[in-house]
Amino acid sequence: MEKIRNSFIELLIKYKNLKHHDITVVFDAYKSGDKYEQTAFSGGVKIIYTKLGETADDMIKRIISHEQREWVVISTDRDLTKYTWSVNSVPVPSSFFLDILEIGIQPKRLNGEDEDDTVEIKPLKGSPFRLSRKDKALKRVIGKL
């Protein structure tokens, strides 16, 4: 597990050097952690290990709710995604971000000529040709990644 974490951190460091974004990665130490959370820095990437009894999702929720700014949260967890929207931040599916990390460029499905390919659109009301507020925010954030 440690080897996988280290290779992921190395990918994030390369990405940070390329894009200069602030990056915080939270690893879950819910079952085998220490009494206190542990924070480290590697290559400018902030690495947090949760304390014993705390999940990474709980830690992320705490972080994004305390700082009054728009966060970009990379996760496919449905509950965390819903919470991220509720605090005026933008969740990005992990698969999109992994494509960006591994390929080093925007994935084709995000840069295609047909803009409807970028985000699945299911409008409930209004014009079927306009993106929802959430879809616009997601498209804007993915464009910056």
VOKOL-11528 format. One record per residue (C-alpha): x, y, z. Coordinates in nm, 4 decimals. Layout:
N
<<X; Y; Z>>
...
This chain:
145
<<0.0000; 0.0000; 0.0000>>
<<0.2840; 0.2366; 0.0860>>
<<0.4396; 0.1849; -0.2581>>
<<0.1114; 0.2789; -0.4290>>
<<0.0760; 0.5889; -0.2105>>
<<0.4305; 0.6992; -0.2891>>
<<0.3844; 0.6563; -0.6651>>
<<0.0596; 0.8558; -0.6445>>
<<0.2358; 1.1311; -0.4506>>
<<0.5103; 1.1378; -0.7166>>
<<0.2422; 1.1876; -0.9848>>
<<0.0944; 1.4738; -0.7821>>
<<0.4366; 1.6360; -0.7407>>
<<0.4942; 1.6242; -1.1177>>
<<0.1485; 1.7723; -1.1718>>
<<0.2138; 2.0489; -0.9162>>
<<0.5423; 2.1374; -1.0872>>
<<0.3590; 2.1613; -1.4183>>
<<0.0455; 2.3506; -1.3072>>
<<0.1530; 2.5199; -0.9800>>
<<-0.1772; 2.4423; -0.8032>>
<<-0.1931; 2.4008; -0.4262>>
<<-0.2475; 2.0306; -0.3681>>
<<-0.3538; 1.8530; -0.0511>>
<<-0.3988; 1.4768; -0.0486>>
<<-0.5749; 1.3041; 0.2394>>
<<-0.5090; 0.9388; 0.3168>>
<<-0.7431; 0.7380; 0.5329>>
<<-0.5894; 0.6040; 0.8527>>
<<-0.9318; 0.5287; 1.0043>>
<<-0.8484; 0.1777; 1.1278>>
<<-0.4726; 0.1853; 1.1680>>
<<-0.3829; 0.5462; 1.2352>>
<<-0.2256; 0.7369; 1.5189>>
<<-0.4077; 0.9294; 1.7934>>
<<-0.3379; 1.2503; 1.6029>>
<<-0.3519; 1.3373; 1.2377>>
<<-0.0163; 1.3575; 1.0681>>
<<0.0802; 1.6192; 0.8107>>
<<0.3829; 1.6120; 0.5839>>
<<0.5028; 1.7969; 0.2748>>
<<0.6718; 1.6370; -0.0223>>
<<0.7641; 1.8350; -0.3316>>
<<0.5185; 2.1084; -0.2291>>
<<0.2274; 1.8639; -0.1922>>
<<0.0598; 1.8616; 0.1487>>
<<-0.0024; 1.5055; 0.2671>>
<<-0.2428; 1.4394; 0.5525>>
<<-0.3004; 1.1067; 0.7258>>
<<-0.6197; 1.1072; 0.9311>>
<<-0.6182; 1.0166; 1.2972>>
<<-0.7479; 0.6860; 1.4262>>
<<-1.1270; 0.6778; 1.3963>>
<<-1.1543; 0.9541; 1.1351>>
<<-1.2170; 0.8863; 0.7675>>
<<-1.0533; 1.0787; 0.4857>>
<<-1.3988; 1.1964; 0.3744>>
<<-1.4663; 1.3454; 0.7188>>
<<-1.1299; 1.5210; 0.7124>>
<<-1.1955; 1.6616; 0.3635>>
<<-1.5380; 1.7880; 0.4694>>
<<-1.3809; 1.9605; 0.7688>>
<<-1.1102; 2.1220; 0.5546>>
<<-1.3413; 2.2561; 0.2828>>
<<-1.6020; 2.3841; 0.5274>>
<<-1.3538; 2.5828; 0.7398>>
<<-1.1804; 2.7787; 0.4646>>
<<-1.4039; 3.0206; 0.2772>>
<<-1.2824; 2.9587; -0.0766>>
<<-1.3731; 2.7414; -0.3712>>
<<-1.2098; 2.4022; -0.3426>>
<<-1.1718; 2.1438; -0.6153>>
<<-1.2286; 1.8024; -0.4605>>
<<-1.1260; 1.4956; -0.6569>>
<<-1.3583; 1.2141; -0.5504>>
<<-1.6188; 0.9731; -0.6748>>
<<-1.7807; 0.9342; -0.3338>>
<<-2.1439; 1.0369; -0.3734>>
<<-2.1838; 1.1790; -0.0215>>
<<-1.8615; 1.3807; -0.0459>>
<<-1.9601; 1.5083; -0.3909>>
<<-2.2968; 1.6274; -0.2594>>
<<-2.1313; 1.7962; 0.0398>>
<<-1.8706; 1.9624; -0.1828>>
<<-2.1438; 2.1273; -0.3924>>
<<-2.3198; 2.2426; -0.0729>>
<<-2.0151; 2.4452; 0.0402>>
<<-1.9725; 2.6178; -0.2976>>
<<-1.6842; 2.4004; -0.4117>>
<<-1.6577; 2.1769; -0.7157>>
<<-1.6178; 1.7984; -0.7126>>
<<-1.4346; 1.6380; -1.0059>>
<<-1.4669; 1.2662; -1.0769>>
<<-1.1482; 1.0763; -0.9976>>
<<-1.1420; 0.9166; -1.3422>>
<<-1.1128; 1.2590; -1.5122>>
<<-0.8271; 1.3645; -1.2876>>
<<-0.6424; 1.0325; -1.3244>>
<<-0.6619; 1.0686; -1.7028>>
<<-0.5060; 1.4131; -1.6709>>
<<-0.2303; 1.2837; -1.4415>>
<<-0.1445; 0.9784; -1.6491>>
<<-0.1672; 1.1325; -1.9943>>
<<-0.0320; 1.4730; -1.8949>>
<<-0.2911; 1.6536; -2.1081>>
<<-0.6640; 1.7050; -2.1072>>
<<-0.8434; 1.3808; -2.1998>>
<<-1.0097; 1.3841; -2.5409>>
<<-1.3552; 1.3464; -2.3932>>
<<-1.3075; 1.6827; -2.2202>>
<<-1.1658; 1.8690; -2.5208>>
<<-1.3797; 1.7275; -2.7982>>
<<-1.5350; 1.9569; -3.0555>>
<<-1.8843; 1.8684; -2.9383>>
<<-1.9251; 2.0395; -2.5997>>
<<-2.2118; 1.8088; -2.5040>>
<<-1.9553; 1.5252; -2.4739>>
<<-1.7796; 1.6952; -2.1820>>
<<-2.0484; 1.6563; -1.9173>>
<<-2.3587; 1.4445; -1.9057>>
<<-2.6468; 1.6904; -1.9134>>
<<-2.9849; 1.6046; -1.7658>>
<<-3.1770; 1.9327; -1.7416>>
<<-3.4877; 1.9264; -1.5282>>
<<-3.6230; 2.2573; -1.6527>>
<<-3.5241; 2.5433; -1.8776>>
<<-3.3552; 2.5220; -2.2127>>
<<-3.2194; 2.1749; -2.2949>>
<<-2.9263; 2.3425; -2.4742>>
<<-2.7908; 2.5339; -2.1734>>
<<-2.5600; 2.3808; -1.9174>>
<<-2.6731; 2.3778; -1.5562>>
<<-2.4843; 2.5853; -1.3013>>
<<-2.3116; 2.2716; -1.1682>>
<<-2.2163; 2.1549; -1.5189>>
<<-2.0708; 2.4991; -1.5977>>
<<-1.8663; 2.4968; -1.2758>>
<<-1.7410; 2.1448; -1.3450>>
<<-1.6463; 2.2337; -1.7017>>
<<-1.4619; 2.5474; -1.5830>>
<<-1.2651; 2.3609; -1.3169>>
<<-1.1732; 2.0716; -1.5454>>
<<-1.0482; 2.3220; -1.8005>>
<<-0.8074; 2.4603; -1.5393>>
<<-0.6781; 2.1181; -1.4385>>
